[in-house]
């Protein structure tokens, strides 16, 4: 199924609404729910918050690799998004101008959007299918 038929409620969690938009755009629902926290933290992270960014990135990459079958396009996009998130964390942790942080944030978001596009083609892994997480 390409997307959920559920209509997000206005008072529902913003992550649910974001995941709903991604599923309607063709991203499998488990991957959509994985990507939302990563996108949220990239959008909001600031000084003193980079451990949150790094841990969210690490856990999302691990989960995506476990849930989706290996595919070159998805793996390349996943690695680009991981590297861009790390570059953002380094920019925030380093003394510098706000322009650098802004540019790194935009690059990280662009890499995540690239991952979203690639995730549309993702197939469930054997592990995901065995655990009922296929799509």
N, C-alpha and C positions, 0 to 999 in steps of 0.2 A: 504494500500500500504506500503510495507516494507521500501521503500526509495524513494527519489526524483529522477526523471530522469534528472534533471537539472545538467549541468556540470559547476562546479565552474570556474569562470574566474580568471586568475592569478592576475589581478589587483583588484579583488574584496576584500571585507573586510575579514580579516583572520578568524573572527568569523563565517562568512558564510561558508568558506571552512571547518572549524572544525565541524560545524553543519552538513554539507554535509557528511563528513566522518562518523559521528555518525549515521546518518539516513541510510547510506549504510550498516552499521553494525547492523541494526535492531532496533535502538532506534526510537520511534515515533518522528516525526519532531517537535512538540511543545516542547517536553521534551529535545530534542537535543539543540534547541535554548535557552532553560532555562539553561542548564548545561554549555554551553560554557563560558559565562562570569564568572561563579564560578570557573571553571578550570583555566581560564586566571588569575584571581586575586590570586588564591592560588599559581600559578607559579611565580607571580611577586611581591607580597607584601613584603614590608620591613619596617624598622623602620619609625614610623610616619604615616603609611598607614593602620594600623589595623582597623580603623573605616570603611574604604572601604571594607575590608574583611568581617567584621561583618555584615554590611548592605547588601552586595551582598549575603551572606549566608542566612540571614534572609528572604530576598525577594524571593530568589530561593526556599527555603523550603516552604514558604507560597504558592507560585505559583504552585509548584509541587503537594502540597496537594490539591490545588483547581482543578487542571487540570486532575490529575490521580485519578482513583477510588481507595479507600483504599485497600491495599493488604499488607499482613504481610511482605513479602520479600522486597518489595519496601520501606515500612516504616522503617524497620530495617536498610536497607542500607542508607536511607535518614538520619536517626538519627546518624548513625556512621559517615557519612560525615560531618554532622553539628558539632558533638563533636570533630572530628579531626580538623576541621577548627578553632574552638574555641581554641583548644590546641595550634595550630600554632600561633594564635593571642596572646595568653598568653606568649608563648616562645619568640615571637618578642618583646613584651612589657617589658619582664623581662630581667634584666641584666644577661648575661650568655655567653656561648660559641656559636660560629657559628654552631658547630656540633649539638647542641640541635635544633636550628632552622632548620637546614638541615634535621634532622631526623623527625621533626614534619611536615615539608613540604612534605617529601616523604610519611609519613603516611597519610596526608590529600589527597594527590594525589591518593594513593592506595585506600582510602575510596571512593573517587569520581569514580574511575574506577569500584569499586564494585557496586556503584549506577548505573553506566552506564549498567553494566551487568543485574542488577535487573530491570532497566527501560525497557529493551527489552520485558519484560512480562507485562508491565503496560497496563491497559485499560483506556479509557477516562472516566472521571467522568460524571455524569448526567449534571452538570453545563457546562462542556466543550462541550458536545454533543449539548446541547441547544443553545450554542453560536457559533456553527459551528467550534469548535476546536477539534473535534474528529479526530481519525485517523483510 
